[in-house]
Amino acid sequence: MRQRIATGLAAGLLFAAAAVLGGWVYNALLMLMAVIGFYEYVQLNGMKLGHPLVPVGYAGLAAIVFPWEQTGLSDFPVHEAVWPLAAALLAVTVLTRNKATLDGASLLLMGVVYIGAGFSAMIDVRDAEPNGLFWTALAFGCIWASDTGAYFTGRWFGRTKLWPAISPNKTVEGAVGGVLAALAVAVVFALAAPDWLSVGRAVAIGLAASVAGQMGDLIQSAYKRLRGVKDTGKLLPGHGGVLDRCDSWLIVFPLLVLTGLIPPS
């Protein structure tokens, strides 16, 4: 437990400092996390880095996550990257005479979109002018409040299992506590900056962040259970890998951007 707390505090402070600094510091950290997360995904699916599909997957990930606008080039949105990536992966299956399988290509395509879209949305929100740090802090604040609220509410009052086949420790009471905690944090942000955020919009953001975040957690839990592993990686002692720590983020940020609840850059 001590190792888990120490690792969490150190990683949290590093991430918070990068978020405050913004720019290339924050973006470089997220790009690195995306690369590590994709590596974990590849390993989780039993592929090696030398597999012919993997370099194509990394190229697609880079095209989606890299902040092209900061270099003066046009952005490369996810929807514009999906078809070329799918075509390239399918071409590899042909060129390797199906040694690289269609199933493998499909898995990597899903992984690139899942991981790439999530980290790309995080970069876009932080780069939004002039209040990128505010929107970033709001989204993460709601996510972390939901996680904390769900944990303690479930621990103190949890009785009804939420989805025992996937995550036996989660409860309905904990899920409700997570939603209420996220709503409280979102409303505080609205009261602190009424010119930027209305209470109604804050409630929508808090609700979306909590529900989507908890779904993201369940998605990762289900996938790990399917693959028979406890953690996706060992990067953070006591916490697992990047995908273990970012499972909520990867669902929440794209949802908030796509719905327009939080403005992208």
Order of alpha helices (4+ residues) and beta strands (2+ residues): alpha-alpha-alpha-alpha-alpha-alpha-beta-beta-alpha-alpha-alpha-alpha
